[in-house]
Structures are given as C-alpha cells and as structure tokens.
Amino acid sequence: MPDILSAPSSATAAGDKLRTIRNRTFDEIAVGDSASIERTLTTQDIELFAVLSGDVNPQHLDAEYAASTRFHGVIAHGMLGGALISAVLGTRLPGPGTVYLGQTLKFLAPVHVGDTLRISVTVTARHEEKKRLTLACTCINQDGVTAISGEADVLAPTEHIERPRTTLPEVRMTVGNDGLQRLLDHVRPLGALRVAVVHPCDALSLSGALDARAAGLIEPVLVVPRARLLAVAQENGLDLAGIAIEDVPHSHAAAARAVELVLEGRVQALMKGSLHTDELMAAVVASQGGLRTKRRVSHCYVMQTPAYPRPFIITDAAINIAPTLQDKADIVRNAIDLAHAIGVAQPRVAILAAVETINPHMPATIDAAALCKMADRGQITGGLLDGPLAFDNAISIAAARTKGIVSEVAGRADILVVPDLESGNMLAKQLEYLGDAACAGIVLGARVPIVLTSRADSRETRMASCAVAVLLARHYQKAPL
C-alpha cells in the first residue's frame, strides 16, 4: 500500500511549484528539452515597459496614431518579447543560476494588446567543456503565428538551486493630471458658452461656475435669489463683478427661468447648482414650455481611468431609473452623439449585462439583443453595437478571447450602456473612488446640454463637465436634435 501521508498529491505539487523556484543543472539537461510560459499582453504591460526602457514611440502608446499605421493599432515593443524569453530561461530552463551570454531575435509579426503568447525555449546543442547551452526561442500567438524567433546562448548552472518564489510588488500606472489641461486647451479656442447656472447657492456650485468662467469655458448667467447669492459670495470671498444675475425667489423659479432663457435664445446650456436634480429636470422635461426633443433625456459620464487606454462613456447612471427598450434606444443614440462630439467617429457600444449570452430570465440580455438588431436595421446609427456583454468582456480583449467572443466591440468599447441607473451609478462611482478615474457628467436629449454634477464632485470634474458641454453645444449647432 502506498504511503498516502508522505506521497504528495497533484494539488500539493502544483502549489509547491507556485511557491518554489528551482533549476536544472547542465548534466540534467538534454538536447530536445523544452520549457514554456504563456502571457496575455495588456496595455499596462506595454506602458510599464515604456517606463522602464524610456521607449515612448507612439506606435506603442498612442492609440490614435497607432490606428493610422500599417499595424492598425498599438503593438508591443519588440524587446518586450525578448524579456519574456529571458523569463523562461531564468525561471524554467535552465532556471536560477543561468547566465545569459547572447541572444538573436527576429521580429516576424506584430504583437497586439490581448494577444496570448506562448514563449518557448528548446535546447538544440550542449557544449560540455564550458557547460554552455544553445536554445531555440519562439513567441507564438493564439492563432499559431510566430511573432518572434531567435537563438539564446547561456551558461547553465552546475549546482542545484531551490528558492522560495519571490512575490513581485504590484505596479499600478496612474494617469497624470494633464488630461484636464489637454481637454481645456482643446476646447478653449471654440469660445465661451453662455450658460445658465441654476440656483448656485453654495460655495461649491458657485465657485465651480466661476472657475469655468476663468478658464474661458463659459459665460455664466446666475439664476438665483440675489440676496442668497451675495451672502454666499461674501462669505467665501468670491468676486461676482461683471457676471449677469437673474433674480428669482427660490429654486423652483430658478429652474423655470433657466429654461425660459434657453427658449429665448439667451443661453446655450444649463448647469446645475445646489438645487435637487429632480427640480431642474422637471422644468427641462415639462410638456409645456420645457426643452423636450424627440429623444428621451439621458445622462452620460465621460470617464478616463488608468486601467483603460482611452476615455469612455457610461450611460445612464443618473436620470432613467429602469429604462425600457425604447428608452435604451434613445440612451444609446444620445451617447453616440456625445462620442461624435468628443471626436470618436465610429464609437463601439457595449450593451452590458451580467452575462454575454441571451437568457430569457434576464431582461437586460433580451434588450441588448434587440438594440443590436435595431442597429442592424438602421434604427440606431452612427456607432457599432454589440451585446449582451459582461463588463469584463466589454473592456478586456483577453477576457473576450477566453470566452470565445469574436467582436469588434468586445475589449475596446467606447460606450458602456448599463441595464439600469443603480448598476450604472455604482459602476461610475466605483471607478471614480477606487479606480482613480477622472470624470465629467452631462445630460443629453434636451435642446441644450445640461451640466449635471453632484455636491461631492471635485473642481476638476466640474471643469471637465463644462468643457464637454462646450463640445456638445458646438456639435448641436451642426446637427441639432
């Protein structure tokens, strides 16, 4: 009977392999021996390699530039593949104690974000007198295409080495704070937008409007009880010189008067102050004297997070609580309009659900399928739709490939359409507070853009929201709803 107490199980052996790194000595290695690892390339891999190497070639880092090249997208540095070959030699074959003497490489095919590489080394020659090995090296992608080939010359270890595997520190890339500045620099030449700021009766909303004015984004018209406004300005040392004021008795009147200013052609956008969102939106969507269009009103967050290579839109996370299919169609149309306004000519729209398959017990999956068919039949235009897609499949090419999803949208979505307000609001707030995302909030579907921010929003968020409103207003001038 085998000694079951001393014989290691397969699970124990696997766990030991994860915890321990060991080598093979020269005498234990024969011609034909091989080892390999697999690695799915991420945007973060490329960015981190750029930081370490200093190679900031836009082919590797600038998605817009890279899309115009013959590779049609961002590709990895060639030497990143070389580093992965080094990892096999140093940890698998021969392993710890290996001394790298030489390496040749041929770069045969580009490696894109989301490609899964199998990096292999195979011993082709042994040199007994100097304990040297020659190994053939290859990096082959998930389609069987050889991306890199070459030959390594190494000095093999002659003594056994076994050490605990080192736990690597987590490295997190962060977006610099120049994103807002680039946005402002892009928008400022378009000219200031005349904006009705509705009931700015606290320091945050008032100073946000004044900051946007100072940045050349808006020319505010403050629709507010004058006495309360002056008290807030005096208490917080805010200068109101040269700013138009529309005196109203209370917040409801402020919302109504702001809508009137739009109808009179005196302002080109609205900006929420310290009143409740419901108060403002009730005046906007009123059947008589409101700012309705043929579209349903919806909200979009424009977000940028360090974990994703481009800005993206989340909708609807603030207006429509439980949207119907028809509501979602307008939500998608509004988001596509916003994407066009910020410069995305053919936005990829991911219709989110908990799963990527259609399930009759999950209405979000049925809606997603219907929206995609509406796009196929020309009822929704201007973007490329796919769904249902789970969140990971929408933003990760690697996750989509693991699930066998073949899609132009999966892994590179520009717009994320959520099933309902609760899921959208939680997603956006999680990204902002746990994912270091920068964001801007805007309401679309009315006659003019509406800057909709919360009391907890930062100065940067308010500024970015005003900048997006400028872009959207100029877009509406060319293509009104």
Secondary structure as GFF3:
##gff-version 3
##sequence-region A 1 481
A	DSSP	alpha_helix	10	19	.	.	.	ID=ss1
A	DSSP	beta_strand	20	22	.	.	.	ID=ss2
A	DSSP	three_ten_helix	26	28	.	.	.	ID=ss3
A	DSSP	beta_strand	34	40	.	.	.	ID=ss4
A	DSSP	alpha_helix	43	53	.	.	.	ID=ss5
A	DSSP	alpha_helix	58	61	.	.	.	ID=ss6
A	DSSP	alpha_helix	63	67	.	.	.	ID=ss7
A	DSSP	alpha_helix	78	91	.	.	.	ID=ss8
A	DSSP	beta_strand	99	107	.	.	.	ID=ss9
A	DSSP	beta_strand	116	127	.	.	.	ID=ss10
A	DSSP	three_ten_helix	128	130	.	.	.	ID=ss11
A	DSSP	beta_strand	132	140	.	.	.	ID=ss12
A	DSSP	beta_strand	146	155	.	.	.	ID=ss13
A	DSSP	beta_strand	162	164	.	.	.	ID=ss14
A	DSSP	alpha_helix	178	187	.	.	.	ID=ss15
A	DSSP	three_ten_helix	188	190	.	.	.	ID=ss16
A	DSSP	beta_strand	193	198	.	.	.	ID=ss17
A	DSSP	alpha_helix	203	214	.	.	.	ID=ss18
A	DSSP	beta_strand	218	224	.	.	.	ID=ss19
A	DSSP	alpha_helix	226	236	.	.	.	ID=ss20
A	DSSP	beta_strand	244	247	.	.	.	ID=ss21
A	DSSP	alpha_helix	251	263	.	.	.	ID=ss22
A	DSSP	beta_strand	269	272	.	.	.	ID=ss23
A	DSSP	alpha_helix	277	284	.	.	.	ID=ss24
A	DSSP	beta_strand	298	304	.	.	.	ID=ss25
A	DSSP	beta_strand	312	315	.	.	.	ID=ss26
A	DSSP	alpha_helix	325	341	.	.	.	ID=ss27
A	DSSP	beta_strand	348	352	.	.	.	ID=ss28
A	DSSP	alpha_helix	363	376	.	.	.	ID=ss29
A	DSSP	beta_strand	384	389	.	.	.	ID=ss30
A	DSSP	alpha_helix	391	395	.	.	.	ID=ss31
A	DSSP	alpha_helix	397	402	.	.	.	ID=ss32
A	DSSP	beta_strand	415	417	.	.	.	ID=ss33
A	DSSP	alpha_helix	421	434	.	.	.	ID=ss34
A	DSSP	beta_strand	438	444	.	.	.	ID=ss35
A	DSSP	beta_strand	450	451	.	.	.	ID=ss36
A	DSSP	alpha_helix	459	478	.	.	.	ID=ss37
###
